[in-house]
Amino acid sequence: MFFVFLELSNETIALTLGQMLPMIAHYKTLTDKYNLIEPLKELVMDGSSEDVLTPEHRNVIDNADSIREQYKQTPVHLNRLCSKFY
Protein backbone atom coordinates (compact mmCIF):
# COMPACT_ATOMS: atom_id res chain seq x y z
CA MET A 1 0.00 0.00 0.00
CA PHE A 2 1.29 3.42 -0.95
CA PHE A 3 0.47 6.74 0.64
CA VAL A 4 0.99 10.05 -1.03
CA PHE A 5 1.11 13.14 1.08
CA LEU A 6 0.83 16.58 -0.48
CA GLU A 7 1.16 19.93 1.09
CA LEU A 8 -0.83 22.48 -0.84
CA SER A 9 -0.78 26.15 -0.13
CA ASN A 10 -3.97 28.14 0.18
CA GLU A 11 -3.01 30.03 -2.98
CA THR A 12 -2.71 26.78 -4.94
CA ILE A 13 -6.09 25.58 -3.75
CA ALA A 14 -7.72 28.93 -4.54
CA LEU A 15 -6.14 29.03 -8.01
CA THR A 16 -7.21 25.47 -8.80
CA LEU A 17 -10.77 26.05 -7.66
CA GLY A 18 -10.85 29.33 -9.55
CA GLN A 19 -9.98 27.45 -12.73
CA MET A 20 -12.43 24.61 -12.10
CA LEU A 21 -15.53 26.47 -10.97
CA PRO A 22 -16.33 28.17 -14.30
CA MET A 23 -16.12 24.79 -16.06
CA ILE A 24 -18.31 23.17 -13.41
CA ALA A 25 -20.84 26.03 -13.67
CA HIS A 26 -20.95 25.60 -17.47
CA TYR A 27 -21.70 21.88 -17.18
CA LYS A 28 -24.28 22.52 -14.48
CA THR A 29 -26.07 24.95 -16.80
CA LEU A 30 -25.83 22.44 -19.65
CA THR A 31 -27.33 19.72 -17.45
CA ASP A 32 -30.17 22.01 -16.39
CA LYS A 33 -30.95 22.82 -20.02
CA TYR A 34 -30.78 19.13 -20.98
CA ASN A 35 -33.25 18.26 -18.22
CA LEU A 36 -35.67 20.96 -19.46
CA ILE A 37 -35.86 19.80 -23.08
CA GLU A 38 -38.55 17.12 -22.74
CA PRO A 39 -40.82 18.97 -20.27
CA LEU A 40 -40.74 22.06 -22.46
CA LYS A 41 -41.52 20.06 -25.60
CA GLU A 42 -44.43 18.38 -23.81
CA LEU A 43 -45.73 21.77 -22.73
CA VAL A 44 -45.69 23.03 -26.31
CA MET A 45 -47.11 19.76 -27.70
CA ASP A 46 -50.07 19.89 -25.31
CA GLY A 47 -51.39 22.75 -27.39
CA SER A 48 -50.06 25.52 -25.25
CA SER A 49 -49.01 28.55 -27.15
CA GLU A 50 -45.28 28.99 -27.49
CA ASP A 51 -45.83 32.57 -26.35
CA VAL A 52 -45.92 31.35 -22.75
CA LEU A 53 -42.26 30.33 -22.96
CA THR A 54 -39.56 32.70 -21.82
CA PRO A 55 -36.85 33.56 -24.35
CA GLU A 56 -34.48 31.29 -22.41
CA HIS A 57 -36.88 28.35 -22.62
CA ARG A 58 -37.52 29.01 -26.30
CA ASN A 59 -33.74 28.96 -26.80
CA VAL A 60 -33.54 25.55 -25.08
CA ILE A 61 -36.15 24.09 -27.46
CA ASP A 62 -34.55 25.69 -30.52
CA ASN A 63 -31.11 24.31 -29.60
CA ALA A 64 -32.22 20.94 -28.21
CA ASP A 65 -30.12 18.89 -30.64
CA SER A 66 -26.97 20.84 -29.85
CA ILE A 67 -27.62 20.64 -26.11
CA ARG A 68 -28.14 16.87 -26.32
CA GLU A 69 -24.90 16.43 -28.27
CA GLN A 70 -22.91 18.55 -25.82
CA TYR A 71 -24.44 16.67 -22.90
CA LYS A 72 -23.46 13.30 -24.39
CA GLN A 73 -19.87 14.50 -24.59
CA THR A 74 -19.79 15.53 -20.94
CA PRO A 75 -17.53 13.17 -19.02
CA VAL A 76 -19.40 11.12 -16.44
CA HIS A 77 -16.99 12.06 -13.66
CA LEU A 78 -17.60 15.74 -14.36
CA ASN A 79 -21.36 15.20 -14.10
CA ARG A 80 -20.84 13.55 -10.72
CA LEU A 81 -18.59 16.36 -9.58
CA CYS A 82 -21.14 18.99 -10.66
CA SER A 83 -23.92 17.28 -8.77
CA LYS A 84 -21.87 17.59 -5.57
CA PHE A 85 -21.42 21.36 -5.96
CA TYR A 86 -25.01 22.30 -6.80
C-alpha positions as CSV (number, residue, x, y, z in Angstrom):
1,M,0.0,0.0,0.0
2,F,1.3,3.4,-0.9
3,F,0.5,6.7,0.6
4,V,1.0,10.1,-1.0
5,F,1.1,13.1,1.1
6,L,0.8,16.6,-0.5
7,E,1.2,19.9,1.1
8,L,-0.8,22.5,-0.8
9,S,-0.8,26.1,-0.1
10,N,-4.0,28.1,0.2
11,E,-3.0,30.0,-3.0
12,T,-2.7,26.8,-4.9
13,I,-6.1,25.6,-3.8
14,A,-7.7,28.9,-4.5
15,L,-6.1,29.0,-8.0
16,T,-7.2,25.5,-8.8
17,L,-10.8,26.0,-7.7
18,G,-10.8,29.3,-9.5
19,Q,-10.0,27.5,-12.7
20,M,-12.4,24.6,-12.1
21,L,-15.5,26.5,-11.0
22,P,-16.3,28.2,-14.3
23,M,-16.1,24.8,-16.1
24,I,-18.3,23.2,-13.4
25,A,-20.8,26.0,-13.7
26,H,-20.9,25.6,-17.5
27,Y,-21.7,21.9,-17.2
28,K,-24.3,22.5,-14.5
29,T,-26.1,25.0,-16.8
30,L,-25.8,22.4,-19.6
31,T,-27.3,19.7,-17.5
32,D,-30.2,22.0,-16.4
33,K,-31.0,22.8,-20.0
34,Y,-30.8,19.1,-21.0
35,N,-33.3,18.3,-18.2
36,L,-35.7,21.0,-19.5
37,I,-35.9,19.8,-23.1
38,E,-38.5,17.1,-22.7
39,P,-40.8,19.0,-20.3
40,L,-40.7,22.1,-22.5
41,K,-41.5,20.1,-25.6
42,E,-44.4,18.4,-23.8
43,L,-45.7,21.8,-22.7
44,V,-45.7,23.0,-26.3
45,M,-47.1,19.8,-27.7
46,D,-50.1,19.9,-25.3
47,G,-51.4,22.7,-27.4
48,S,-50.1,25.5,-25.3
49,S,-49.0,28.6,-27.1
50,E,-45.3,29.0,-27.5
51,D,-45.8,32.6,-26.4
52,V,-45.9,31.4,-22.7
53,L,-42.3,30.3,-23.0
54,T,-39.6,32.7,-21.8
55,P,-36.9,33.6,-24.3
56,E,-34.5,31.3,-22.4
57,H,-36.9,28.4,-22.6
58,R,-37.5,29.0,-26.3
59,N,-33.7,29.0,-26.8
60,V,-33.5,25.5,-25.1
61,I,-36.1,24.1,-27.5
62,D,-34.5,25.7,-30.5
63,N,-31.1,24.3,-29.6
64,A,-32.2,20.9,-28.2
65,D,-30.1,18.9,-30.6
66,S,-27.0,20.8,-29.9
67,I,-27.6,20.6,-26.1
68,R,-28.1,16.9,-26.3
69,E,-24.9,16.4,-28.3
70,Q,-22.9,18.5,-25.8
71,Y,-24.4,16.7,-22.9
72,K,-23.5,13.3,-24.4
73,Q,-19.9,14.5,-24.6
74,T,-19.8,15.5,-20.9
75,P,-17.5,13.2,-19.0
76,V,-19.4,11.1,-16.4
77,H,-17.0,12.1,-13.7
78,L,-17.6,15.7,-14.4
79,N,-21.4,15.2,-14.1
80,R,-20.8,13.5,-10.7
81,L,-18.6,16.4,-9.6
82,C,-21.1,19.0,-10.7
83,S,-23.9,17.3,-8.8
84,K,-21.9,17.6,-5.6
85,F,-21.4,21.4,-6.0
86,Y,-25.0,22.3,-6.8
